[in-house]
Amino acid sequence: MFKEQEMYTQEASRSGVASGTIFLIEDQLVLGMIMKRIITEHTPYQVLHLSEGSHILQMLQEHWPQLLVLDYDLPGMNGIEIYDLVHSTPEWADLPAIMVSASLPEQEIRQRNIPGLRKPCSRGDLLQAIEQALN
């Protein structure tokens, strides 16, 4: 699906138009920049990169994301705590998420039905996980 949208993505990037927003919550700056670039270059989505989750509810009021991409090991709240906080809010209860982390909490993501990728992951695996989460 995303390959078919690459032409649209390039046009959308040039015109400043995107088909939606993905929240990327990743505290490693370089990795966050790489993931953001992969997503924006290969999907029609813009990325809002946060380095921690403490302002997630405020950001949700300002933006309407189609997906959360969460790290697990984050300062303040971990990825599961962020997921639970977001999904405890009725208007965000169905917001899809994926977790990309070097230390995946297997049991917790299984209980919540969150797809997980272990870092480092390939560009293809990341894009496939995003596509599956959004469909």
Phi, psi and omega in degrees: 000313184294327179298323178292336184266358183301319179297316177300318182300315180297318178295317181296320179297318181292324183269354181082010182258135175229161183271000178163186185235140171246130173272122176252116180248102187215124183273343176277110188304311183295315178297320177299318178295320179295312181296319179299317180296317178301313183295314183289331180279337187241004176223167178274017184259147169270158183239132172253112185264122175245142180266354176203170185256006187297334181254019186299317182293323176296317180295325179294330177287332183269335183226160180237086185286156175264345185199146169253131171247111189248138164275160175269310183277096181232154175291144178083275179247141176278173184300324178292318178296321177295313178304311181296320179297312180298314185282352174277350177269119187309318183290345180246009185300334183254010180293120181290156180213154168229153178244129177238110187206151174289333180236083180286129174279083190310310184295317182292320179288327176295316180300326183263000181059043178261121174296143181231142175236137178270132175285143353282143178242160180281160175302316181298317179296319179297312181295322178295317179297319179296313181301315181294321180293329183272352180255000000 
